[in-house]
């Protein structure tokens, strides 16, 4: 077994590998970019080596720098994690050439499965069922269009070297094909350096089910059951679970055999995933094989009781698989939700910034949190905006999925994030959605259930307004007490914030705003307590802060546990599993009217302009695309805000833009 390994990755997967390596007595070396100098994976590793500037192409994707770090630190093996170089055959070859074990499959397997079109040909020979489509080498747009017409719409264009939903477009009409192809090829070239695509029939209401496989260098290969990854947005997985709901023993065996056949066809060694698209009637077709550990591997670990990273390290060290197929069992049900810094109400636009407050649920035998960040860390524009993976498990003999859903809802309610937009509220609605709860699953579930998942913004409940107001009063009192202790006369009555008056009652107005709604909570000091007046109610209120912003509140005899986190003028009130955001308004402050040109369009985040779609002088209708911005590994289309004319583009293709930079001068039609 190895005594020291290098982890050629960052974030939660690097932390995940470090955890297992430490348990096995293996020392770890982290690599990091300048942007990650203070990152959690760097803090956890035994050693760390800086490998370059923040952009991945100058650090995490530079093979020579990672190999040099491994040689300099004496690492015997490199674990690539997922993403970055994990499926790069040149990287695996470089490891072998330098006498370093690659914790992954042989180069030949990576090469065989790395190009989707080539892997389809191999699977056809191995007898693995395939989706109807075109996987050829002729990439002439006219030829590709002809193939799509022959297959019949809708079709799916997929980057041959792709993954993670990038370089993938669904096309519903023939006239949409050319634009979709160009966009797909651009994203594929940017993400993978290869614009080669394949075309497949787009199945209606399919499920996405994948099989975890494991092979060793002694010829053994097993499958560790399935994961249902149907719930997706932009072809990226949102919630995964194991085992797949409704899976029969016969179908599991058939899919498991097909997955093992696929792995054996390329003499696979290590952890891999064979992904299938599955019709509602249970028929299944091979999509692709990921020659690495998957993001969602924890749900497999939870239902099998195994550590897949430990298996990876053992197999990479030449050991046989720890268990045979007949020794593997499923126990219970597990779910994984990906916690992202993104805004679901703005098309899941990624969010960047400092994690001012980060409080995950407590980890137990039923709840697991895999994360690469801690409070006060930054979500950077350079990398994927994942905050954590939240995994729950229930081992009940009956109703295990129902119990696991309840555990997930509670764990999400206990998750507190302030400083960046996040998808926790959306995930809570998704898990509670009747279609998901009843396992009515397909890859279009999110779009199909938009009404439930994206409700119109409602007004916060009265208790949230009163808790926010009470928190203001308590903060004010605690601040005054701290000032008194630091002052020359700590016992001066002028420091008190207890509302004492001679022959009168002190009153205060706490003015708050939630969205566009502004309201006042009136507070009257009554003896040692406070009376809050709001929405026609008057209640006696008391409270005190404990650790981490937690506020123990008594409102009219009702005990409430809340968390209130102040961030500038914002007050984030977590109550009953929901976060309500208020702005505290200072009546003595009057903001200016501000500036900005009519029709100005700004960058929603730092990024690079990769295409100018409209022409200067063009008259466009509202919603027409103006330019495409690449940010956080995704393309974002900037559209006309109204009918009008493009006056000028302020950046050229290839130029970097900062968050909030004005991109286009646009004259709105009067």
MARPA-929787 format. One record per residue (C-alpha): residue in one letter; residue number from 1; x, y, z. Coordinates in steps of 0.2 Angstrom, whole numbers. Example, Ala and Ser with C-alpha at 12.3 -4.5 7.8 and 13.67 -1.06 7.14 Angstrom:
A, 1, 62, -22, 39
S, 2, 68, -5, 36
! end
This chain:
X, 1, 0, 0, 0
X, 2, 5, 18, -3
X, 3, 12, 28, 11
X, 4, 10, 45, 2
X, 5, -2, 51, -12
X, 6, -4, 67, -21
X, 7, -22, 73, -24
X, 8, -23, 82, -41
X, 9, -39, 92, -37
X, 10, -47, 104, -25
X, 11, -63, 107, -16
X, 12, -74, 94, -8
X, 13, -67, 79, -18
X, 14, -49, 83, -12
X, 15, -56, 84, 6
X, 16, -65, 68, 3
X, 17, -50, 58, -3
X, 18, -39, 66, 12
X, 19, -52, 59, 24
X, 20, -50, 41, 18
X, 21, -31, 42, 16
X, 22, -29, 48, 34
X, 23, -40, 34, 40
X, 24, -29, 22, 31
X, 25, -13, 30, 37
X, 26, -8, 37, 21
X, 27, 0, 54, 20
X, 28, -7, 67, 8
X, 29, -1, 81, -3
X, 30, -12, 94, -9
X, 31, -9, 105, -24
X, 32, -17, 122, -26
X, 33, -18, 138, -36
X, 34, -15, 155, -29
X, 35, -33, 158, -27
X, 36, -34, 142, -16
X, 37, -19, 146, -5
X, 38, -31, 146, 11
X, 39, -43, 133, 5
X, 40, -49, 119, 16
X, 41, -41, 105, 6
X, 42, -24, 114, 8
X, 43, -27, 116, 27
X, 44, -32, 97, 29
X, 45, -17, 89, 19
X, 46, -1, 85, 27
X, 47, 9, 95, 13
X, 48, 4, 107, 0
X, 49, 12, 114, -16
X, 50, 7, 129, -26
X, 51, 5, 125, -45
X, 52, 1, 142, -52
X, 53, -12, 156, -56
X, 54, -31, 154, -53
X, 55, -36, 149, -70
X, 56, -37, 130, -71
X, 57, -27, 130, -88
X, 58, -13, 138, -78
X, 59, -13, 127, -63
X, 60, -25, 112, -60
X, 61, -24, 107, -79
X, 62, -5, 109, -81
X, 63, 1, 91, -81
X, 64, 20, 95, -79
X, 65, 17, 105, -64
X, 66, 7, 92, -55
X, 67, 20, 78, -60
X, 68, 34, 89, -53
X, 69, 24, 92, -37
X, 70, 22, 73, -35
X, 71, 41, 70, -38
X, 72, 47, 84, -27
X, 73, 36, 77, -12
X, 74, 39, 59, -15
X, 75, 21, 54, -18
X, 76, 20, 37, -24
X, 77, 2, 39, -32
X, 78, -9, 53, -39
X, 79, -28, 53, -36
X, 80, -36, 64, -49
X, 81, -53, 66, -40
X, 82, -66, 70, -54
X, 83, -66, 84, -67
X, 84, -49, 93, -71
X, 85, -37, 79, -77
X, 86, -47, 64, -70
X, 87, -51, 57, -87
X, 88, -36, 64, -97
X, 89, -25, 50, -105
X, 90, -10, 61, -107
X, 91, -10, 64, -88
X, 92, -12, 45, -85
X, 93, 3, 42, -97
X, 94, 13, 55, -88
X, 95, 11, 47, -72
X, 96, 16, 30, -78
X, 97, 31, 38, -87
X, 98, 37, 45, -71
X, 99, 34, 29, -60
X, 100, 19, 36, -51
X, 101, 3, 26, -49
X, 102, -12, 33, -57
X, 103, -27, 30, -46
X, 104, -39, 27, -60
X, 105, -41, 15, -75
X, 106, -27, 11, -88
X, 107, -24, 23, -102
X, 108, -31, 12, -115
X, 109, -48, 12, -105
X, 110, -48, 31, -104
X, 111, -44, 32, -122
X, 112, -58, 20, -127
X, 113, -71, 28, -117
X, 114, -65, 46, -118
X, 115, -73, 49, -135
X, 116, -92, 46, -134
X, 117, -93, 41, -153
X, 118, -79, 29, -151
X, 119, -86, 21, -135
X, 120, -103, 19, -144
X, 121, -94, 8, -157
X, 122, -86, -3, -144
X, 123, -102, -5, -134
X, 124, -111, -10, -150
X, 125, -98, -24, -152
X, 126, -100, -29, -134
X, 127, -118, -31, -136
X, 128, -123, -17, -125
X, 129, -139, -8, -130
X, 130, -137, 9, -139
X, 131, -148, 24, -142
X, 132, -152, 27, -160
X, 133, -140, 40, -167
X, 134, -125, 46, -177
X, 135, -108, 43, -170
X, 136, -97, 46, -185
X, 137, -82, 56, -189
X, 138, -89, 68, -203
X, 139, -92, 84, -193
X, 140, -98, 95, -208
X, 141, -113, 105, -201
X, 142, -123, 100, -217
X, 143, -120, 82, -214
X, 144, -124, 83, -196
X, 145, -140, 92, -200
X, 146, -144, 78, -212
X, 147, -141, 65, -199
X, 148, -152, 74, -187
X, 149, -166, 75, -200
X, 150, -165, 57, -203
X, 151, -165, 52, -184
X, 152, -180, 63, -182
X, 153, -183, 77, -170
X, 154, -181, 80, -155
X, 155, -162, 76, -155
X, 156, -148, 78, -143
X, 157, -131, 86, -149
X, 158, -117, 80, -137
X, 159, -99, 84, -136
X, 160, -90, 68, -140
X, 161, -77, 72, -126
X, 162, -89, 80, -115
X, 163, -96, 77, -97
X, 164, -106, 87, -84
X, 165, -119, 93, -96
X, 166, -107, 104, -105
X, 167, -107, 104, -124
X, 168, -125, 97, -124
X, 169, -140, 104, -133
X, 170, -158, 97, -136
X, 171, -165, 102, -153
X, 172, -184, 101, -155
X, 173, -185, 109, -173
X, 174, -175, 107, -189
X, 175, -173, 126, -190
X, 176, -165, 127, -173
X, 177, -151, 115, -177
X, 178, -138, 126, -184
X, 179, -138, 138, -169
X, 180, -138, 124, -157
X, 181, -124, 115, -165
X, 182, -113, 131, -166
X, 183, -116, 134, -147
X, 184, -113, 116, -143
X, 185, -97, 116, -152
X, 186, -91, 132, -144
X, 187, -94, 126, -127
X, 188, -86, 109, -131
X, 189, -70, 118, -138
X, 190, -69, 129, -123
X, 191, -72, 115, -110
X, 192, -63, 100, -118
X, 193, -52, 107, -132
X, 194, -62, 96, -144
X, 195, -78, 102, -154
X, 196, -82, 84, -161
X, 197, -100, 80, -157
X, 198, -112, 66, -159
X, 199, -131, 66, -162
X, 200, -144, 55, -153
X, 201, -162, 53, -153
X, 202, -169, 63, -138
X, 203, -180, 51, -128
X, 204, -196, 58, -121
X, 205, -198, 57, -102
X, 206, -182, 46, -99
X, 207, -174, 42, -83
X, 208, -155, 43, -80
X, 209, -149, 28, -71
X, 210, -131, 24, -69
X, 211, -122, 8, -63
X, 212, -106, 9, -52
X, 213, -93, -4, -58
X, 214, -76, -9, -51
X, 215, -63, -19, -58
X, 216, -45, -24, -53
X, 217, -29, -29, -62
X, 218, -33, -48, -58
X, 219, -47, -49, -70
X, 220, -61, -47, -57
X, 221, -76, -35, -61
X, 222, -92, -31, -51
X, 223, -106, -19, -50
X, 224, -111, -10, -34
X, 225, -129, -7, -39
X, 226, -137, 8, -47
X, 227, -140, 26, -44
X, 228, -155, 36, -51
X, 229, -149, 53, -57
X, 230, -164, 58, -66
X, 231, -167, 75, -58
X, 232, -157, 87, -68
X, 233, -156, 105, -74
X, 234, -146, 109, -90
X, 235, -141, 91, -90
X, 236, -132, 92, -74
X, 237, -138, 82, -59
X, 238, -146, 90, -44
X, 239, -152, 76, -33
X, 240, -146, 58, -34
X, 241, -152, 42, -25
X, 242, -149, 24, -22
X, 243, -156, 12, -26
X, 244, -167, 18, -40
X, 245, -185, 18, -36
X, 246, -195, 5, -44
X, 247, -180, -6, -49
X, 248, -184, -24, -50
X, 249, -171, -37, -46
X, 250, -172, -44, -64
X, 251, -169, -27, -72
X, 252, -155, -23, -59
X, 253, -146, -39, -64
X, 254, -148, -35, -83
X, 255, -142, -17, -81
X, 256, -128, -23, -70
X, 257, -122, -37, -82
X, 258, -123, -24, -96
X, 259, -112, -12, -86
X, 260, -99, -26, -82
X, 261, -99, -31, -100
X, 262, -95, -13, -105
X, 263, -81, -12, -92
X, 264, -73, -29, -97
X, 265, -74, -24, -115
X, 266, -60, -11, -111
X, 267, -51, -21, -98
X, 268, -57, -9, -85
X, 269, -47, -7, -68
X, 270, -53, 5, -54
X, 271, -70, 14, -51
X, 272, -81, 18, -66
X, 273, -99, 22, -69
X, 274, -109, 16, -84
X, 275, -123, 28, -88
X, 276, -139, 22, -96
X, 277, -154, 32, -102
X, 278, -170, 22, -97
X, 279, -187, 23, -104
X, 280, -203, 23, -93
X, 281, -206, 5, -98
X, 282, -189, -1, -92
X, 283, -179, -2, -108
X, 284, -162, 5, -107
X, 285, -148, 11, -118
X, 286, -130, 15, -115
X, 287, -125, 33, -114
X, 288, -107, 34, -109
X, 289, -95, 28, -96
X, 290, -86, 39, -84
X, 291, -69, 33, -81
X, 292, -67, 40, -63
X, 293, -76, 42, -47
X, 294, -93, 51, -48
X, 295, -99, 66, -38
X, 296, -113, 56, -32
X, 297, -103, 41, -26
X, 298, -108, 44, -8
X, 299, -126, 37, -10
X, 300, -118, 20, -16
X, 301, -106, 20, -1
X, 302, -121, 23, 11
X, 303, -132, 9, 4
X, 304, -117, -4, 3
X, 305, -107, 2, 19
X, 306, -91, 3, 8
X, 307, -78, 16, 6
X, 308, -75, 18, -13
X, 309, -60, 28, -11
X, 310, -52, 15, -1
X, 311, -56, 2, -14
X, 312, -48, 14, -27
X, 313, -32, 15, -17
X, 314, -31, -4, -14
X, 315, -34, -8, -33
X, 316, -22, 5, -38
X, 317, -9, -3, -27
X, 318, -12, -20, -36
X, 319, -23, -28, -23
X, 320, -39, -38, -28
X, 321, -56, -32, -26
X, 322, -61, -34, -7
X, 323, -78, -42, -11
X, 324, -85, -53, -25
X, 325, -102, -50, -33
X, 326, -112, -62, -22
X, 327, -105, -53, -6
X, 328, -112, -36, -11
X, 329, -129, -31, -3
X, 330, -141, -16, -3
X, 331, -146, -9, 14
X, 332, -158, 5, 15
X, 333, -160, 21, 4
X, 334, -149, 36, 2
X, 335, -151, 53, -6
X, 336, -138, 66, -11
X, 337, -142, 85, -14
X, 338, -129, 96, -21
X, 339, -128, 113, -12
X, 340, -123, 126, -24
X, 341, -119, 145, -23
X, 342, -132, 149, -36
X, 343, -149, 159, -38
X, 344, -163, 147, -44
X, 345, -174, 162, -47
X, 346, -162, 169, -59
X, 347, -159, 154, -70
X, 348, -147, 146, -57
X, 349, -135, 160, -60
X, 350, -119, 156, -50
X, 351, -115, 167, -35
X, 352, -98, 172, -29
X, 353, -93, 180, -12
X, 354, -88, 176, 6
X, 355, -97, 163, 16
X, 356, -101, 175, 30
X, 357, -111, 162, 39
X, 358, -110, 143, 36
X, 359, -118, 131, 47
X, 360, -122, 113, 40
X, 361, -133, 101, 49
X, 362, -124, 90, 62
X, 363, -116, 74, 55
X, 364, -123, 57, 61
X, 365, -125, 39, 55
X, 366, -139, 46, 44
X, 367, -133, 63, 39
X, 368, -116, 66, 30
X, 369, -109, 82, 23
X, 370, -95, 82, 10
X, 371, -88, 100, 8
X, 372, -73, 109, 3
X, 373, -77, 125, 12
X, 374, -79, 132, 29
X, 375, -86, 149, 36
X, 376, -76, 164, 30
X, 377, -70, 155, 14
X, 378, -73, 162, -3
X, 379, -84, 155, -17
X, 380, -72, 160, -32
X, 381, -77, 164, -50
X, 382, -63, 153, -56
X, 383, -71, 136, -51
X, 384, -87, 126, -49
X, 385, -98, 135, -36
X, 386, -102, 119, -26
X, 387, -103, 122, -7
X, 388, -106, 104, -2
X, 389, -115, 88, -5
X, 390, -128, 84, 8
X, 391, -131, 65, 9
X, 392, -144, 56, 20
X, 393, -148, 38, 23
X, 394, -161, 27, 31
X, 395, -159, 9, 35
X, 396, -177, 5, 38
X, 397, -183, -12, 31
X, 398, -199, -4, 25
X, 399, -202, 14, 18
X, 400, -184, 17, 18
X, 401, -185, 30, 4
X, 402, -200, 39, 13
X, 403, -189, 40, 29
X, 404, -174, 46, 19
X, 405, -184, 60, 11
X, 406, -190, 66, 28
X, 407, -172, 66, 34
X, 408, -166, 76, 19
X, 409, -180, 89, 22
X, 410, -174, 91, 40
X, 411, -156, 92, 35
X, 412, -160, 105, 22
X, 413, -170, 115, 35
X, 414, -155, 114, 47
X, 415, -143, 121, 33
X, 416, -138, 139, 35
X, 417, -129, 149, 22
X, 418, -126, 168, 21
X, 419, -115, 178, 10
X, 420, -120, 170, -7
X, 421, -136, 165, -15
X, 422, -139, 147, -14
X, 423, -151, 133, -19
X, 424, -156, 126, -2
X, 425, -174, 133, -3
X, 426, -176, 126, -20
X, 427, -169, 109, -15
X, 428, -182, 109, 0
X, 429, -196, 112, -12
X, 430, -189, 99, -24
X, 431, -188, 85, -11
X, 432, -206, 90, -5
X, 433, -213, 90, -23
X, 434, -227, 77, -24
X, 435, -220, 70, -41
X, 436, -202, 68, -33
X, 437, -210, 61, -17
X, 438, -220, 48, -27
X, 439, -205, 44, -37
X, 440, -213, 50, -54
X, 441, -195, 53, -60
X, 442, -188, 58, -77
X, 443, -175, 71, -83
X, 444, -188, 84, -86
X, 445, -196, 84, -69
X, 446, -189, 101, -64
X, 447, -197, 109, -80
X, 448, -213, 99, -78
X, 449, -215, 105, -60
X, 450, -210, 123, -62
X, 451, -226, 129, -54
X, 452, -222, 120, -38
X, 453, -203, 123, -38
X, 454, -203, 141, -43
X, 455, -218, 149, -33
X, 456, -222, 167, -34
X, 457, -213, 176, -20
X, 458, -224, 177, -5
X, 459, -224, 189, 10
X, 460, -214, 183, 26
X, 461, -225, 177, 40
X, 462, -228, 189, 55
X, 463, -217, 179, 66
X, 464, -202, 182, 54
X, 465, -205, 201, 55
X, 466, -206, 201, 74
X, 467, -190, 190, 76
X, 468, -180, 201, 64
X, 469, -186, 216, 74
X, 470, -182, 208, 91
X, 471, -165, 203, 85
X, 472, -162, 222, 81
X, 473, -166, 227, 98
X, 474, -155, 213, 106
X, 475, -141, 217, 95
X, 476, -142, 235, 100
X, 477, -143, 231, 118
X, 478, -127, 219, 117
X, 479, -118, 232, 107
X, 480, -121, 246, 120
X, 481, -116, 234, 134
X, 482, -99, 230, 124
X, 483, -96, 249, 122
X, 484, -99, 252, 140
X, 485, -86, 239, 145
X, 486, -74, 247, 134
X, 487, -78, 265, 139
X, 488, -71, 275, 154
X, 489, -87, 274, 164
X, 490, -95, 256, 161
X, 491, -108, 259, 174
X, 492, -115, 275, 166
X, 493, -134, 274, 164
X, 494, -132, 282, 147
X, 495, -126, 265, 141
X, 496, -142, 256, 145
X, 497, -154, 250, 132
X, 498, -167, 244, 143
X, 499, -180, 257, 138
X, 500, -181, 265, 156
X, 501, -190, 282, 156
X, 502, -197, 293, 170
X, 503, -216, 291, 171
X, 504, -217, 285, 153
X, 505, -215, 271, 141
X, 506, -201, 270, 129
X, 507, -206, 266, 111
X, 508, -196, 262, 95
X, 509, -200, 259, 77
X, 510, -190, 245, 68
X, 511, -192, 248, 50
X, 512, -189, 233, 38
X, 513, -190, 229, 20
X, 514, -193, 212, 12
X, 515, -191, 213, -7
X, 516, -202, 227, -12
X, 517, -212, 227, 4
X, 518, -208, 239, 18
X, 519, -216, 237, 36
X, 520, -214, 244, 53
X, 521, -213, 234, 69
X, 522, -217, 244, 84
X, 523, -208, 240, 101
X, 524, -213, 246, 118
X, 525, -203, 243, 133
X, 526, -213, 236, 147
X, 527, -203, 232, 163
X, 528, -190, 220, 160
X, 529, -198, 214, 143
X, 530, -203, 221, 126
X, 531, -221, 222, 118
X, 532, -220, 220, 99
X, 533, -235, 227, 89
X, 534, -236, 221, 71
X, 535, -250, 217, 59
X, 536, -264, 220, 72
X, 537, -256, 209, 85
X, 538, -247, 214, 102
X, 539, -236, 201, 110
X, 540, -224, 200, 124
X, 541, -207, 196, 117
X, 542, -190, 191, 124
X, 543, -175, 182, 117
X, 544, -156, 180, 119
X, 545, -143, 175, 106
X, 546, -132, 159, 109
X, 547, -119, 152, 98
X, 548, -118, 155, 79
X, 549, -132, 168, 78
X, 550, -145, 156, 85
X, 551, -159, 166, 94
X, 552, -170, 158, 107
X, 553, -186, 168, 106
X, 554, -202, 169, 116
X, 555, -217, 177, 106
X, 556, -233, 178, 117
X, 557, -229, 162, 126
X, 558, -223, 153, 110
X, 559, -205, 147, 110
X, 560, -196, 148, 93
X, 561, -179, 143, 88
X, 562, -172, 155, 75
X, 563, -155, 160, 67
X, 564, -152, 178, 63
X, 565, -137, 183, 54
X, 566, -133, 201, 50
X, 567, -123, 205, 33
X, 568, -122, 224, 30
X, 569, -140, 230, 30
X, 570, -147, 213, 27
X, 571, -154, 202, 40
X, 572, -156, 184, 36
X, 573, -169, 176, 47
X, 574, -169, 157, 47
X, 575, -186, 151, 54
X, 576, -196, 135, 52
X, 577, -183, 129, 39
X, 578, -185, 144, 28
X, 579, -173, 159, 26
X, 580, -182, 176, 25
X, 581, -171, 191, 20
X, 582, -174, 208, 27
X, 583, -166, 225, 25
X, 584, -165, 235, 41
X, 585, -169, 253, 36
X, 586, -161, 268, 44
X, 587, -174, 282, 44
X, 588, -160, 295, 45
X, 589, -151, 289, 29
X, 590, -157, 295, 12
X, 591, -149, 286, -3
X, 592, -146, 296, -19
X, 593, -155, 293, -34
X, 594, -141, 284, -42
X, 595, -136, 284, -61
X, 596, -134, 272, -75
X, 597, -139, 274, -93
X, 598, -156, 269, -99
X, 599, -155, 251, -106
X, 600, -138, 248, -99
X, 601, -133, 229, -98
X, 602, -121, 223, -85
X, 603, -111, 207, -82
X, 604, -120, 196, -69
X, 605, -103, 190, -63
X, 606, -84, 190, -69
X, 607, -82, 181, -86
X, 608, -76, 182, -104
X, 609, -85, 188, -119
X, 610, -85, 173, -131
X, 611, -97, 179, -145
X, 612, -106, 195, -151
X, 613, -123, 189, -158
X, 614, -131, 205, -163
X, 615, -124, 219, -174
X, 616, -121, 237, -169
X, 617, -136, 247, -176
X, 618, -148, 232, -176
X, 619, -165, 234, -170
X, 620, -171, 220, -159
X, 621, -186, 213, -150
X, 622, -186, 211, -131
X, 623, -177, 194, -127
X, 624, -166, 194, -142
X, 625, -148, 188, -139
X, 626, -135, 201, -139
X, 627, -119, 192, -133
X, 628, -113, 177, -124
X, 629, -103, 177, -108
X, 630, -93, 162, -102
X, 631, -92, 162, -83
X, 632, -89, 148, -70
X, 633, -88, 135, -84
X, 634, -105, 139, -92
X, 635, -112, 150, -106
X, 636, -124, 164, -101
X, 637, -134, 173, -115
X, 638, -136, 192, -112
X, 639, -153, 197, -120
X, 640, -161, 213, -125
X, 641, -171, 220, -110
X, 642, -184, 228, -121
X, 643, -187, 232, -140
X, 644, -173, 244, -145
X, 645, -157, 246, -154
X, 646, -139, 241, -151
X, 647, -128, 257, -150
X, 648, -111, 249, -146
X, 649, -103, 234, -138
X, 650, -91, 239, -124
X, 651, -80, 223, -125
X, 652, -73, 213, -139
X, 653, -73, 194, -140
X, 654, -60, 186, -129
X, 655, -60, 200, -117
X, 656, -62, 198, -98
X, 657, -76, 208, -89
X, 658, -78, 211, -71
X, 659, -94, 208, -61
X, 660, -106, 223, -64
X, 661, -96, 229, -80
X, 662, -107, 237, -93
X, 663, -107, 227, -108
X, 664, -119, 235, -121
X, 665, -125, 252, -125
X, 666, -143, 249, -129
X, 667, -156, 262, -134
X, 668, -174, 257, -128
X, 669, -188, 260, -141
X, 670, -199, 274, -135
! end
